[in-house]
Amino acid sequence: MARYRAGLETRDRILVAVRKLLSSNGLEGTTIKAICAAAGVQAGSFYNLFEGKEQAILAVVREAIDAVDPDPDHHGTDTVEELTAAYVDFITSQPDLARVYVRIGVGAGLGGSDSGDTFVAHHRRRVERFAAAIARSEQGADATAEAEVILAALNGLAVQWLLDATTDFEGLAKLAVGSVAR
């Protein structure tokens, strides 16, 4: 039991270090060496808990996304509007983490990252949640296709907002969801 607790404490120290490094040094300055030094752990301990830097960063990003999730326990009570608002809140209230999330996601899709499978799994879970919310509201015949379109629109708008913060991300997100859900 003590070994398990020590592993959890080490994981927590690593995630705290990742958060601090991302906020102060950005993605490029968040190296394995810097993470280990800030967390006070050896590289072997890091690799016992994470496959690489991307997985540690994704764990931090997932925590941030869960913090704004309307249904963090996934009981199936969220609506499309709540899921959309949570995504908008994540992007606009935590732009540094949102930039990291988008960069890793794009990098994974273009083959520039080891975390491609992680992002695909994350995307599938988001599609399932949006599709389930659509199905509960009986808004469409093909809830999965509608969910994919909504997420594509939200992701594109997130990139646009991160490039140009004057973009009305929230308003355009609502418009996009409303257009698909007709």
N, C-alpha and C positions, 0 to 999 in steps of 0.2 A: 504494500500500500504506500509506503514511504517513497518508493521508486516512482510510482505513478504520480504522486503529488509533486515530486521533484521535476518530473517531465512536464507537468502542467505549469509549474512555476517558470521553468525555462522557456516554454512556449510563450507565456505571457510576457516575459522580459524581452523576447525576440520581437513580439508584435508591438510592444511599446517602443522599442528601438526603431522599427520600421516606420511607425507613425511619425516619430520625431524626425527621422532622416528624410522622409518624403516631404514633410512640411518645410524643413530648413534647406535641404539639398536637392530636392526634386528627384525624379526617377533615375537620372544618370548618376547622382551622388549617393544613391542607395545601393551600395554594393554589398556583397556577402561579407567582405572584410570589415566594412564600416558597421554593418548590422551586428556582427559578432563582437566587435570592439565595444559598441554602445550597449549591447546586452550583457557583456561580460561572460561570453560563452566561447567555446572552441568551435571551429568549423564542423567537426564531427558531430557535436551536439546539434548544431543547426540542421545538418543533413539527416540526422535521425528523425527530425520532426517535419522537415520540408524537403521537397525534391529540388527546389531551387529558389532563387530570389522571387520569381514571378508568383509562385505559390504563396509565399509569405505576404507579398503585396496584395494578392487577391484575397487572402484571409482578412486583411485590414479593410479592403474595399467592401467585402461581404458584410463585415460588421457595420460599416457605415450605411450600407443599403438596408440591412435589417433594422437599423435604428429608426428609419423612417417608414418601415413597412406597415401598412394598415392591418395586416394579419400575420404578425411574425411567427405565430405558431402554426400557420397554414391550416386553419380549420375550415377553409372554404367559405369565409364570410365576406371576403372583400369584393368590391365592385370594380368595374373597369375604370370608373372615375377615381376611386380611391387608389387603385394601382397606378394610374397615370399621375395623380397628384403626388404620390410617394416618389415616383421616378423624377418628376420635376423638382421636388424638394431636395432629393439627393443631389441632382446636378447643380441647382442654384445655391444650396446652402453649404455645399462642400466642393467647390469648384476645383480645388487642388486634387482631391481624391478622384473627382469625376474625370479630370484630365488624364490621370494615371490609368483609370479604368478604360477610357476610350483608347488611349495609346496602346495599352496591352492588348485590348480586344482587336484593334486594327492590326497590330503587329502579329498577333496570333493568326489572324485571317490571311495575312500576306506571307506567312511562313517565317516571320522574324522572331518567333517566340516559342518556347517550349510549352506554353500554357494553352495551346489551341484546343485540346480536348476539354480542359476545364471550362473554357469560354463556351464551347458548344454545349456542354452539359448545363451550364448556367442559362444560356439562351433557351434551351429546351424547357427548363423549369419555368422560366418567365412566360414562354408561349403557353405552357399548360395552365398556368395560373390565369392569364388573360383569357384563354379559351374557356376555362371553367366559369369565369365571371360572366363572359358573354353568354354561355349556355344557360347559366342561372337566370339571366335577364331575358332570355329567349329573343335576343336581338337579331340573330342571324342563322342562316342555314348551315354555313360552314365556319364554325367558331374558330377552328385552328387557323384557317386561311385569314380570317379577320384579325386574329391575334398577331399573326406574322406581319400583316400590313401595318397594324397599329405600332408594333415594336420597330419596324423599319422606319416609320415616320418619326417616332420618338427618338430613335438613335440618330437619325439624320439631323433632326432639330437640335439635339444635344450637341452634336459636332458644330453646327452653325452657331449656337449660343456660346460655346467655348471659344470659337474664333472671333465672334463679335457679340459682346455682352449687351449690346443695344437691341438685339433680336428679342422680340416678345415671345420667349420660349413658352411660357405658361399659356398665353392666349393661343398661340399656334398649335400647341399640344392639344388643347381642348377642341380646337377647330378640326384637327386631324382625326381625333377620336370620334367626334361627332359625324364627320364625313364618312368614316368607315362603318360606323354603327347604324347607319340608316337602313 
